[in-house]
């Protein structure tokens, strides 16, 4: 099992590196667009009138995409490849956000991005990694329908899914509160 965790960690780190490096290879106009979008992301996160419902919907959609990809990976014999892609995509988003915030606000933006991403990813990443490594255990239920396999997946990984749900709450409620508090100290 340790080798599979190393593979998932490797995919995550490669994703973070690719996400961080991408803006460096773009033209100046595209980098400024990324910087502007990162600045908008930060101002939305700090804004007290951000819709909590919409924020939760976006976070839920992002989590469902990753869990859905990991579920689909559990149905195939190519679990490690699909799980690696899911973790790479998660890492790419983290790295891209970090570099975008650094482009927008320098070191202060990078610090704020860590505040924005750190707490929820302490819940997300171990849960995703556990599902990615142990997802193959769902196989062997060939006579079970797809809906039955989905229910088995949900039951088997309910603790991971609960941690992901807590990560969504941290991302949507606690991180913005911390970000608003720290924002005044940084800028």
MOVEN-V715819 format. One record per residue. N is the residue number from 1. RES is the residue in three letters. PSI is psi in degrees with one decimal (NA if undefined). NEAR is the number of other ideal C-beta (glycine too) atoms within 8 Angstrom. D_LAST is the distance of its C-alpha to the last C-alpha in Angstrom with 2 decimals. Layout:
# MOVEN-V715819
n->N res->RES psi->PSI near->NEAR d_last->D_LAST
n->N res->RES psi->PSI near->NEAR d_last->D_LAST
This chain:
# MOVEN-V715819
n->1 res->UNK psi->-33.0 near->6 d_last->44.84
n->2 res->UNK psi->-35.7 near->5 d_last->42.66
n->3 res->UNK psi->-37.0 near->6 d_last->43.17
n->4 res->UNK psi->-38.3 near->10 d_last->41.92
n->5 res->UNK psi->-38.4 near->10 d_last->38.72
n->6 res->UNK psi->-37.7 near->8 d_last->38.27
n->7 res->UNK psi->-43.7 near->10 d_last->38.90
n->8 res->UNK psi->-42.8 near->14 d_last->36.28
n->9 res->UNK psi->-41.3 near->9 d_last->33.74
n->10 res->UNK psi->-45.7 near->8 d_last->34.70
n->11 res->UNK psi->-40.3 near->14 d_last->34.24
n->12 res->UNK psi->-46.3 near->14 d_last->30.77
n->13 res->UNK psi->-37.8 near->9 d_last->29.72
n->14 res->UNK psi->-39.6 near->10 d_last->31.34
n->15 res->UNK psi->-43.9 near->17 d_last->29.49
n->16 res->UNK psi->-43.1 near->13 d_last->26.07
n->17 res->UNK psi->-44.6 near->10 d_last->27.16
n->18 res->UNK psi->-42.8 near->12 d_last->28.46
n->19 res->UNK psi->-38.3 near->16 d_last->25.38
n->20 res->UNK psi->-39.3 near->11 d_last->23.19
n->21 res->UNK psi->-27.1 near->10 d_last->25.74
n->22 res->UNK psi->-48.9 near->11 d_last->26.47
n->23 res->UNK psi->-25.3 near->13 d_last->23.70
n->24 res->UNK psi->-25.9 near->6 d_last->24.90
n->25 res->UNK psi->0.2 near->5 d_last->28.33
n->26 res->UNK psi->163.8 near->8 d_last->27.42
n->27 res->UNK psi->163.0 near->5 d_last->27.69
n->28 res->UNK psi->-41.0 near->5 d_last->24.82
n->29 res->UNK psi->-39.5 near->6 d_last->25.01
n->30 res->UNK psi->-36.2 near->9 d_last->24.85
n->31 res->UNK psi->-39.3 near->11 d_last->21.84
n->32 res->UNK psi->-35.3 near->8 d_last->20.03
n->33 res->UNK psi->-43.2 near->8 d_last->21.25
n->34 res->UNK psi->-42.5 near->14 d_last->19.91
n->35 res->UNK psi->-42.1 near->11 d_last->16.48
n->36 res->UNK psi->-42.6 near->9 d_last->16.70
n->37 res->UNK psi->-37.7 near->9 d_last->18.00
n->38 res->UNK psi->-40.5 near->15 d_last->15.33
n->39 res->UNK psi->-39.8 near->10 d_last->12.64
n->40 res->UNK psi->-39.9 near->8 d_last->15.07
n->41 res->UNK psi->-43.7 near->11 d_last->15.50
n->42 res->UNK psi->-44.3 near->16 d_last->11.93
n->43 res->UNK psi->-34.2 near->8 d_last->11.94
n->44 res->UNK psi->-41.3 near->8 d_last->15.38
n->45 res->UNK psi->-33.0 near->11 d_last->14.56
n->46 res->UNK psi->-22.9 near->10 d_last->11.95
n->47 res->UNK psi->126.5 near->7 d_last->14.41
n->48 res->UNK psi->-15.5 near->5 d_last->16.75
n->49 res->UNK psi->18.4 near->4 d_last->19.65
n->50 res->UNK psi->133.1 near->10 d_last->19.89
n->51 res->UNK psi->118.1 near->6 d_last->23.59
n->52 res->UNK psi->-39.1 near->8 d_last->24.24
n->53 res->UNK psi->-46.4 near->6 d_last->27.63
n->54 res->UNK psi->-38.6 near->8 d_last->26.46
n->55 res->UNK psi->-44.1 near->12 d_last->23.80
n->56 res->UNK psi->-39.9 near->10 d_last->26.61
n->57 res->UNK psi->-43.4 near->8 d_last->29.00
n->58 res->UNK psi->-44.9 near->8 d_last->26.87
n->59 res->UNK psi->-39.6 near->11 d_last->26.31
n->60 res->UNK psi->-42.5 near->9 d_last->30.02
n->61 res->UNK psi->-43.4 near->8 d_last->31.08
n->62 res->UNK psi->-43.1 near->8 d_last->29.18
n->63 res->UNK psi->-40.5 near->13 d_last->30.78
n->64 res->UNK psi->-36.8 near->8 d_last->34.16
n->65 res->UNK psi->-45.8 near->8 d_last->34.16
n->66 res->UNK psi->-46.0 near->12 d_last->33.68
n->67 res->UNK psi->-38.9 near->12 d_last->36.16
n->68 res->UNK psi->-42.0 near->8 d_last->38.56
n->69 res->UNK psi->-38.9 near->12 d_last->38.53
n->70 res->UNK psi->-35.1 near->15 d_last->39.19
n->71 res->UNK psi->-46.3 near->12 d_last->42.00
n->72 res->UNK psi->-37.7 near->9 d_last->43.54
n->73 res->UNK psi->-34.0 near->15 d_last->43.32
n->74 res->UNK psi->-17.7 near->15 d_last->45.26
n->75 res->UNK psi->-9.7 near->9 d_last->48.07
n->76 res->UNK psi->159.9 near->8 d_last->48.62
n->77 res->UNK psi->-4.5 near->4 d_last->50.04
n->78 res->UNK psi->42.9 near->7 d_last->47.04
n->79 res->UNK psi->-47.0 near->13 d_last->44.61
n->80 res->UNK psi->-35.8 near->8 d_last->42.89
n->81 res->UNK psi->-48.2 near->8 d_last->42.25
n->82 res->UNK psi->-41.3 near->13 d_last->40.88
n->83 res->UNK psi->-38.2 near->16 d_last->38.79
n->84 res->UNK psi->-39.7 near->12 d_last->37.46
n->85 res->UNK psi->-43.0 near->10 d_last->36.49
n->86 res->UNK psi->-43.9 near->14 d_last->34.67
n->87 res->UNK psi->-34.2 near->15 d_last->32.71
n->88 res->UNK psi->-43.8 near->13 d_last->32.06
n->89 res->UNK psi->-41.1 near->11 d_last->30.65
n->90 res->UNK psi->-45.0 near->14 d_last->28.34
n->91 res->UNK psi->-39.4 near->17 d_last->27.21
n->92 res->UNK psi->-44.3 near->12 d_last->26.83
n->93 res->UNK psi->-40.1 near->10 d_last->24.44
n->94 res->UNK psi->-49.9 near->13 d_last->22.30
n->95 res->UNK psi->-41.3 near->16 d_last->22.37
n->96 res->UNK psi->-42.0 near->13 d_last->21.77
n->97 res->UNK psi->-44.0 near->14 d_last->18.70
n->98 res->UNK psi->-46.3 near->15 d_last->17.26
n->99 res->UNK psi->-37.3 near->15 d_last->18.08
n->100 res->UNK psi->-41.7 near->15 d_last->16.94
n->101 res->UNK psi->-34.7 near->16 d_last->13.39
n->102 res->UNK psi->-38.9 near->12 d_last->13.62
n->103 res->UNK psi->-38.8 near->11 d_last->15.05
n->104 res->UNK psi->-40.1 near->11 d_last->12.47
n->105 res->UNK psi->14.1 near->13 d_last->9.24
n->106 res->UNK psi->-146.1 near->6 d_last->11.04
n->107 res->UNK psi->-37.1 near->6 d_last->10.92
n->108 res->UNK psi->-40.3 near->9 d_last->7.52
n->109 res->UNK psi->-38.3 near->14 d_last->9.28
n->110 res->UNK psi->-42.3 near->12 d_last->12.36
n->111 res->UNK psi->-44.6 near->10 d_last->11.21
n->112 res->UNK psi->-34.4 near->15 d_last->10.13
n->113 res->UNK psi->-38.9 near->13 d_last->13.50
n->114 res->UNK psi->-41.5 near->9 d_last->15.30
n->115 res->UNK psi->-41.3 near->11 d_last->14.16
n->116 res->UNK psi->-34.7 near->12 d_last->15.24
n->117 res->UNK psi->-24.5 near->12 d_last->18.49
n->118 res->UNK psi->-50.8 near->8 d_last->19.69
n->119 res->UNK psi->-48.8 near->11 d_last->21.25
n->120 res->UNK psi->-33.7 near->12 d_last->23.17
n->121 res->UNK psi->-18.7 near->10 d_last->24.37
n->122 res->UNK psi->-22.1 near->9 d_last->25.81
n->123 res->UNK psi->-43.2 near->13 d_last->28.09
n->124 res->UNK psi->-55.2 near->13 d_last->28.56
n->125 res->UNK psi->-45.7 near->10 d_last->29.42
n->126 res->UNK psi->-35.5 near->9 d_last->32.13
n->127 res->UNK psi->-47.8 near->13 d_last->33.68
n->128 res->UNK psi->-41.8 near->16 d_last->33.81
n->129 res->UNK psi->-41.9 near->13 d_last->35.14
n->130 res->UNK psi->-45.2 near->10 d_last->37.81
n->131 res->UNK psi->-40.0 near->14 d_last->38.95
n->132 res->UNK psi->-39.5 near->16 d_last->38.99
n->133 res->UNK psi->-40.1 near->11 d_last->41.11
n->134 res->UNK psi->2.9 near->9 d_last->43.40
n->135 res->UNK psi->-24.5 near->15 d_last->43.64
n->136 res->UNK psi->-15.4 near->7 d_last->46.93
n->137 res->UNK psi->-16.4 near->8 d_last->48.68
n->138 res->UNK psi->-27.6 near->13 d_last->48.85
n->139 res->UNK psi->155.8 near->9 d_last->51.40
n->140 res->UNK psi->-3.0 near->5 d_last->55.00
n->141 res->UNK psi->50.7 near->9 d_last->55.08
n->142 res->UNK psi->-30.8 near->4 d_last->56.71
n->143 res->UNK psi->-10.1 near->3 d_last->58.86
n->144 res->UNK psi->140.6 near->7 d_last->55.88
n->145 res->UNK psi->167.5 near->5 d_last->54.54
n->146 res->UNK psi->-40.8 near->6 d_last->51.04
n->147 res->UNK psi->-38.8 near->6 d_last->50.10
n->148 res->UNK psi->-39.8 near->9 d_last->51.62
n->149 res->UNK psi->-38.9 near->13 d_last->49.67
n->150 res->UNK psi->-41.8 near->9 d_last->46.44
n->151 res->UNK psi->-40.9 near->8 d_last->47.37
n->152 res->UNK psi->-41.1 near->11 d_last->48.25
n->153 res->UNK psi->-47.4 near->12 d_last->44.91
n->154 res->UNK psi->-41.0 near->9 d_last->43.06
n->155 res->UNK psi->-42.7 near->7 d_last->45.24
n->156 res->UNK psi->-35.9 near->8 d_last->45.07
n->157 res->UNK psi->29.9 near->12 d_last->41.28
n->158 res->UNK psi->-34.7 near->8 d_last->40.49
n->159 res->UNK psi->-38.5 near->6 d_last->38.48
n->160 res->UNK psi->-41.7 near->11 d_last->36.33
n->161 res->UNK psi->-34.7 near->11 d_last->35.95
n->162 res->UNK psi->-39.8 near->8 d_last->35.06
n->163 res->UNK psi->-37.9 near->12 d_last->32.30
n->164 res->UNK psi->-40.6 near->14 d_last->31.05
n->165 res->UNK psi->-39.3 near->9 d_last->31.18
n->166 res->UNK psi->-36.5 near->9 d_last->29.16
n->167 res->UNK psi->-37.5 near->15 d_last->26.63
n->168 res->UNK psi->-43.0 near->13 d_last->26.46
n->169 res->UNK psi->-39.6 near->9 d_last->25.83
n->170 res->UNK psi->-44.8 near->12 d_last->23.08
n->171 res->UNK psi->-36.8 near->12 d_last->21.50
n->172 res->UNK psi->-22.4 near->11 d_last->21.88
n->173 res->UNK psi->-56.6 near->9 d_last->21.36
n->174 res->UNK psi->-46.9 near->9 d_last->19.91
n->175 res->UNK psi->-44.4 near->15 d_last->17.29
n->176 res->UNK psi->-35.8 near->12 d_last->15.68
n->177 res->UNK psi->-44.5 near->8 d_last->15.78
n->178 res->UNK psi->-40.7 near->10 d_last->14.20
n->179 res->UNK psi->-41.1 near->14 d_last->11.49
n->180 res->UNK psi->-37.0 near->10 d_last->10.81
n->181 res->UNK psi->-45.6 near->8 d_last->10.93
n->182 res->UNK psi->-29.6 near->11 d_last->8.72
n->183 res->UNK psi->-43.2 near->11 d_last->5.99
n->184 res->UNK psi->-29.1 near->7 d_last->5.41
n->185 res->UNK psi->-32.8 near->5 d_last->5.80
n->186 res->UNK psi->-40.9 near->9 d_last->3.82
n->187 res->UNK psi->NA near->5 d_last->0.00
